[in-house]
Amino acid sequence: SRRAPRLPAGCAAPYGSMAAPGAAAAAAALVQYVVLRGDLGRPPRSWPLGAVVAQGCHAALAAAHAHRQHPDTRAYLELGGAMRTVVLEAPDEAALTALAETLKQHSIDHEVWTEQPENVATCLALRPYPKDQVHQHLKKFKLLK
């Protein structure tokens, strides 16, 4: 997990301390899961690394924006440099689509990013959740390598 950079003495942290007392500890348990298609970066597709990373960025931002009023999303965003994001790999579009359907069936807020004009589902991201509420649906996916 990544640590926030140290700030010079007298400088405020990004986002300040906007969270209510005690909220920081609760928010620290929040995680945003991003699931990218692993086949995009390998032959025969072989998308450039930057293009694949962009798909994850688009999905994460879309999920945070769509659910920006949810208390967990707000608390997560207030963490600034202490936000925790886990990037997982779906082997292909079929696995990504199946995951999206499972999440929908369990009323788990998420966004699927579909690249245009190709109309190809490339990634999905959940809004920030406490890990214990969603991990069971994601445990079969490995960390993206």
C-alpha positions in Angstrom: 0.0 0.0 0.0 1.2 3.5 -0.8 1.9 6.1 1.8 1.1 9.8 1.4 4.2 12.0 0.9 5.5 13.9 3.9 4.7 17.6 3.8 7.0 20.4 4.9 6.3 21.7 8.4 3.3 24.1 8.5 1.7 22.8 5.3 -1.8 21.3 5.4 -2.5 17.9 4.0 -4.5 17.6 0.8 -8.2 17.8 1.7 -7.3 19.0 5.2 -9.1 17.2 8.0 -12.6 17.5 6.6 -13.8 14.2 8.1 -15.7 14.2 11.4 -13.8 13.0 14.5 -13.5 9.2 14.4 -14.4 9.2 10.7 -10.8 8.8 9.6 -10.5 5.4 11.3 -13.7 4.2 9.7 -12.7 5.6 6.3 -9.3 3.9 6.5 -11.1 0.6 6.2 -12.6 1.6 2.9 -11.2 0.3 -0.4 -12.1 1.0 -4.0 -11.8 -2.1 -6.2 -10.9 -1.7 -9.9 -11.1 -4.8 -12.2 -9.2 -4.5 -15.5 -9.3 -7.0 -18.4 -5.9 -8.6 -18.4 -6.2 -9.8 -22.0 -6.1 -6.1 -23.3 -2.3 -5.9 -22.6 -1.4 -9.2 -24.1 -1.4 -10.5 -27.7 -3.4 -10.5 -29.9 -4.7 -7.2 -28.5 -1.5 -5.8 -26.9 -2.9 -2.4 -25.9 -0.2 0.0 -24.8 0.2 0.0 -21.0 -0.9 3.7 -20.8 -4.1 2.8 -22.6 -4.9 0.0 -20.2 -4.1 2.2 -17.2 -6.4 4.9 -18.6 -9.3 2.4 -18.6 -8.9 1.8 -14.9 -8.7 5.5 -14.2 -11.9 6.2 -16.2 -13.8 3.4 -14.4 -12.6 4.5 -10.9 -13.5 8.1 -11.6 -16.9 7.1 -13.1 -17.7 5.1 -10.0 -16.6 7.8 -7.6 -18.6 10.4 -9.5 -21.8 8.3 -9.9 -21.8 7.6 -6.2 -20.3 10.9 -4.9 -23.1 11.5 -2.5 -22.7 8.1 -0.7 -21.2 8.6 2.7 -18.5 5.9 2.0 -17.4 7.6 -1.2 -17.2 11.0 0.5 -15.2 9.6 3.4 -12.9 7.8 1.0 -12.2 10.9 -1.0 -11.5 12.9 2.1 -8.6 10.5 2.8 -6.6 12.2 0.0 -3.2 10.4 -0.2 -4.3 7.7 2.1 -7.0 6.3 -0.2 -6.7 2.5 -0.8 -7.3 1.1 -4.2 -7.0 -2.5 -5.2 -6.5 -3.3 -8.9 -7.6 -6.8 -9.9 -7.5 -8.7 -13.2 -10.4 -10.3 -15.1 -9.0 -12.7 -17.7 -11.3 -11.4 -20.5 -14.5 -9.6 -21.4 -16.8 -12.6 -20.5 -15.4 -12.7 -16.9 -15.8 -8.9 -16.6 -19.4 -9.1 -17.8 -20.1 -12.0 -15.4 -18.7 -10.1 -12.5 -20.8 -7.0 -13.4 -23.9 -9.2 -13.4 -23.0 -10.7 -10.0 -22.5 -7.3 -8.5 -25.8 -6.1 -9.9 -27.6 -9.1 -8.5 -26.2 -8.3 -5.0 -26.9 -4.6 -5.3 -23.3 -3.6 -5.2 -22.7 -0.1 -6.7 -20.2 -0.2 -9.6 -19.6 1.2 -13.0 -18.5 -0.7 -16.1 -16.2 1.4 -18.4 -17.0 0.7 -22.1 -14.4 2.1 -24.5 -15.9 4.0 -27.5 -16.2 4.0 -30.4 -15.2 0.3 -30.2 -18.0 -0.4 -27.7 -15.7 -2.7 -25.7 -16.1 -3.3 -22.0 -12.6 -2.9 -20.6 -12.9 -2.3 -16.8 -15.2 -2.0 -13.9 -14.9 -0.2 -10.6 -16.9 -0.4 -7.4 -17.6 2.7 -5.4 -15.5 2.7 -2.2 -16.8 0.0 0.2 -15.7 -1.6 3.5 -13.7 -4.6 2.3 -15.7 -7.1 4.2 -18.9 -6.1 2.3 -17.6 -6.9 -1.2 -14.5 -9.0 -1.0 -16.4 -12.3 -1.3 -17.5 -11.3 -4.8 -13.9 -10.4 -5.9 -11.8 -13.1 -4.2 -11.5 -15.2 -7.4 -9.7 -12.4 -9.2 -5.9 -12.0 -8.8 -4.0 -8.7 -8.5 -3.2 -7.2 -11.9 0.4 -7.9 -12.9 
